[in-house]
């Protein structure tokens, strides 16, 4: 479960990105996070992944309190999260295999565990470098990396931003399947057609506030259930 309670976030330059957000995402839910550019969506992702810390309020992720987590617990919390970034964030100087191994090592997986988990499904691509792959292939590696630690929550930040409509639909369908197997999925997107098509819970953020939270699509920033 993800719970934000009265969360505030202000950057060093004085920008108040999040203004008292309270939000709960239950285990096994599929949630779209939508809103205009600069609304605070990306900051929420950074808060959930521990990239930044809130100035006020509490964040609980899968049983861990982000605000007062010990150093020892950070890898354990990260193990419960898989993150898919728009720009993939694959390490260019590492092979596909090493990109996945790197993520597993970061959460304390043993070499034996890494060897056991990774070769499955990679085929000949395991020894390729990200620059040798197409956009779609890079995206698949990014998804494999997000899933490799068996997380119970997947966070996808504009995952279809660099893909054509057909690939976007393919990716969203895959995320729906992952969700149907019991994984919580949170997708940040501005692609209205995809949101409308899947009929899931939609949380709309604007100017650092939750302005709407319901099931259905959204039209022009307003949701229609």
N, C-alpha and C positions, 0 to 999 in steps of 0.2 A: 504493500500500500504506500502511496505517496500522499503526504499531507503538508500543505503550506498553511501556516496560521499567522495572520497579520504581518506578512513578510514585506519588508521595506528594503530597497536597494538604491543607494546613491553612489555614483562613481566619483573618483577623485576630482574630476573636472566640474563637479556640482550637478551633473545630470541626474535627476531622480527618475530612474527607469521603472521601478516598481513601487507602487504606493498603497501599501496595506492589503496585499492579496491574500485571501483565504480560499483554499481549493483542496478537495480530496479526490484522489483517483484510486478506486478500489482495485484489489488484485483481480487480474483477468479482464479488466476493462480495455476498450479500444477508444482512444480519445484524440480528436483533431484539435490542435491549438492554432487558432487563426487570428488575424488582425492585420491592420496596415503596417507598413514599414515604420520602424521606430516605436512600435506600440509596447515593446517590452518582452516579446516572445523569445528572442535570443537570450535575453538576460535570464529568463526562467530556466532555459536549458542549461546555461552556465551555472546557475544556482543548484540545479538538480545533479549536475555532474561534478560539482565541487570545484569548478574553475574559479568561481568567486563566492564570497561569503556574504550572507545578508547583513545589513546594518541593524535590523531589528526583526523580531518575529522568530518563529520556529519552523524548521523543515525536517520532516521525518521521511526517510526512504527505506522501505523494506526492513523496518525495525531499527534502523540506525538514526540517531539524531545528528544531523549535519553540523549544527551549531557547536556541539561540544564532543565531537568524535575524537577518540585518541588516535595517535599515529598508527598504532598497531591495527586498529579497526578499519582504516581507510582501504587497504587492499580487499578486505572482506566485503565492505560496502560496494566497492567498484566491481567485484565479482558478480554482484546481483544486477548490475546494469550493463547493457550493451548499447553502444552509441553509434549511429550511422550519420555521418556528416555529409553535407551537400558536396563539398570539394574532396570527398573520400578520405583525405588525410593519410594516404598510404605513404610509407617511407620509401622514397624513390631508389635509395641505394641498397635496399634489402629486397630479396626475392619474395614472391607471394608467400612461400612457406615461412620465411623468416619474419614477415610482417605479422603473421598469425602467432608464431611462436613468441614474438616480442610481447604481445598482449597477454598471452598466458603466463609468461614469466613475471610480468608486472603484478599479477595477483597471486604469485607464489606457487604456480604449478610446477611439478617436478619434471625433469627431462623425459622420464618414462611416460608420464601423463601426456606431455606435448606430442611425443612420437605416436602415441596411441590415437590421439584425437584428430591430428591435422591431416594426414595423408588422404583421409576419406573424402572422395568427391573432387579433389583438386586436379587429378589426372596430370597431363603434361604441363599444366600451367604452374605447378608448384615451383619450378625453377626459373620462371619468367620474372622479369622486373616490371613494376607498374607501367613504365613508359612503353613497354612492348604490348600492352593490352589495350583493347578498345574501351570506350567509355562504359559500355554495358558490362564488359568483363571486370573492369575496375570496381564498378558498383557491386557486382556479385561477390568480389573479394571483400569489399567493405562490409557487406552483409554477413559473410562467413566469419569475419573478424568479430563482428558484434555478437554472433551466436556462439563463438567457440568456447566461451566459459559457462555455457548453459545458464544465462542470466534469467531472472524471472521478470525483468522489465527491459523492454527495448525502447530507446528514445531516438527518434529519427528527425534530424534537423534539415528541413527542406530537401528530403532525399531524392525528389524527382527534379530538382532545379536544373540539372545538366542533362536530362534525358528527354527523348522525343515522346509524344503522347502514347505510343504503343508500349514502349519500355516503362513509362510511368505507370500505366495501368497494370502491367505485368508485376512491377515491384509492389504496388499497393495490394494486389491480389495475394502476393506472397506474404506480406505483412499481416493480412487478414487471416491467412492459413496459420501463421505462427501464433496469432492471437487465439485462434480456435483450439490450439493445442494447450492453451492455458497461460501463455505469456502475456503480461500487460504490455500494451503498445501505446506510445504517445508520439503523434506525428505533428510536427510544425510544418505548415504549408500555407501557400497563398493560392493554390490551384483550386478554384471554386468548383470546377467540373468534377474533380476527383472527390471532393468533400460531398457534393450533392449525390454522386453516384453510389457511395457506400452507406449512406444513412446511419452513421454512427453518432456518438456524443460529440458535440462541437462546443468548445470553450472559446469565446471571443475575447481577446485582450485589446484594450485601446487606452492609450496614455497611461499605462501602468496599472490599469484597473481591469477586473473581469467585468465586462459589460453585458455578457449573455452566456448562458450555459444551458443547452438543451439538445435534444436529439433531432437530427434533420440536416438540411443543407443551409447554406447562408447566401444571401443575395445582397450585394452592395454593402457588405459589412454588417447587415442585419440578418439574423437567423430566422428561417421559416421551418418549423418542425413539421 
